[in-house]
């Protein structure tokens, strides 16, 4: 399976940092991409996730739902109900559409750089706040910036997250796996790169780099 990760749709709002703006796709661009996947015979081999909890996630959810797709939305507790971000009511609406709500932390920081107290707030306390807003358990997490090391990964496993989403790239070999690699989309992604991504035809060198990076972060770093 190929997991596609997005951050926002339309024009980035003023709260989006300059280095995050390339990760926003135009609504038409996104819709055409979803239509392209919808027309494929292997459409069930694709999954969608959204990070950061931007208000535009509601647009993405509608586009996907109209075409029979569900998605996972990873929100930041610290931005919940702020202007241009999802509200508590929006989380309920997404849930009612059949979408999954997960944790992306509180303040979108690099978890590798936090002490235990701060990491507890970013994961355990923030998770409880989202659960309170949602009215149900939250058991999936997406790591901010895709930045993790062995400590962060073990921390999340010990907090009993049933699924941990990275930004490692590449295909997901086993849907029952605890760790899901995701492929982040950018507005400036070349068509040739997108074709390779959707086809799943990674070269042996690409697969080796992906596996080596995962091994280092999960077991050595």
N, C-alpha and C positions, 0 to 999 in steps of 0.2 A: 504494500500500500504506500501511496505517496501522500504525506501530510503537508499541506500548503499553509503557510502562516502569513497573516496580514496584520497591519497595525492601524490603518485608517483609510477612509474612502472620501473622495472629494478633495477640496482645498484644505490643507492643514490649518488649524486654528492657531491663535497667537500663543497658546500654551505649549505648542510643539517645538522642541529645540531644532536648531538648524540641521544637526546631524541625523535627526529622525525624519525629516521631511521627505527624503527620497523613498521612504518606505510607505508613503501614502499613494494609493492608486486612484486614478479617476474612476468615477462610478461607471462610466461607459466602458472603460478598460476592464474593470472587474466583471461587469455583466457579460461582456463578450467572452472573457475567459471561462466563466461558469457555463455559458452556453456551449462553448467548445467542449468542455468536459462532459456536459449533459448529453451531447450527441455521440459520445464514445460508447462502445459496447462494454468497456471495462469501467464505467463510471463509478461503480461501487468500490473501486480500488483507490479512490481519492477521498481525502478528509480535509476539512478546513478548520483553522483556528484563528482567533483574533486576540491580540495582546493590547494591554493598556486601558481598556474600558472607555474608549472614545464614543461619543454620542453617535457617530456615524456607523457604529456597529449595528444599529437598528436597521440601517439601509442594507448592509450586508446580509443580515438575518432574513430580511424580506426577499431579497433576490434569491437566496439559497432555498428558502422555504417554498417559494413559488415553483421551484424546479425539483422539489422533492429531496433536498439535502438538509441535513442538520449540521451543526457546527459547535465548537467549543469556544467560549469567551472567557478570557482570563483578565480579571479586573484588579485594580489597585484600591485597597480599602481607603487610602488617604485621599483619593480623588473622587470617591463616590459622591454623587449629587453636586459636584462642583460644576460650574458652567462649562459646556462642551463635553462633559463626561456623563456616563450613564448614572441614572438615579436608582434609588431603591425600587421604584415602580417599574423602571426599565428592566431591572433584573427579573422581576416577576413576569413581565411581558415576554422576555426571552425564554424563560422557563416554560411558560404556557405554550410557546411556539415549538417546544420540543428540543430546545437548545440546552447545552450543558454549561454551567457556570463554574469556573475554577478560579484559583488564586494566582495573582501575579505579584503579591507582596503588598506593602503599604505605600512606599515612596519611590519606587523604581530606582533602587540603588544596587550596587554590586555586592552580592551576599558574601563573596569571598573576603571582603574587607571589614566585615562586621564582627564584633565580639559576640559572645553567646547571648547576652541580654538583648542587644539590638536585633540579632537574628531571630530570637524568640518573638519579638514584637512584629517583625516582618512576616513571620510564618504562622505562628500559633495564635497570637492575638488578632492579627489582621484576618486570619481565616475565620475566627469566631465572629468577628464583626460582619463579614460577608454572609456567614451562615445565618446570623440574626436578621439581616436584611432580606435574605432569600427565603428563609423559613424551612431550610433543609440542609443536610450535611454537604460540605464541600470536600471532596477527596482527590481532586486533581490539581496539579500545580504546574505553572510554566515559569522557568527560571529567567529573571530579568537579564537582558543582553545575551542570554545563552551562556552566561559566565558562571562556571562552577568548578569545583575541585573535589577531591575525595571527601573532605570534611563536609561540604555543603550537600553532596549527594547522600552521604550517610545520615546527615541530620534530617533530611526530608524523608528518607526511608524509616528512620526511627520515629518520626511523627506520623507514621502510618498513612501517608499519601499513597493511594492505590495506583496512581499513574503520574509519572514525572515527565514533563515535556521539555526537551532541550532544543537548541537551534543548530544541531550538529550537521544537518543535511543528510541526504541519502534516503533510500527506501526503508520502510518499516517491514521487517521480515515476519514478525509474529504479532498479531493484534493483541494477543494475551500478554505481551511483554509489559514490564513495569515502566520501562524507559522508552519514550517515543521520540525519535529524531524528527525534526521539522525542517522544512525548506522555506526560507523566508523570501517573499516576493518583494521586488523593488520596481518603482515606476520606470527606471532606466534599464531594466533587464532586457538584453537583446533577444530577438526572436529565436535565434539559434540556441541560446542558452535555455529559453523556455521550452523549446521543442525537446531538448535532451531531458530536461526535468520532467516533463509530462510523460515522456516515453519510458523513463526509468532505465535508460541505456547508459549507465555510468561506465566509464572505462575502468580497467583493472587498476590503473594508477589512482583514479579518483576514489575508488572503493578502498584502496590501501591507505590513502591519506585520511579518509573518514574514519576507518577502523583504528588507525594509529592515534588520531586525535582523541577519540573516545577512550581508548585504553589509557592514555596518559592522564586525561582529566579525571577519570573515574577511579583509577587505581594507583596513580603515581603522584600527581600534583598535590 
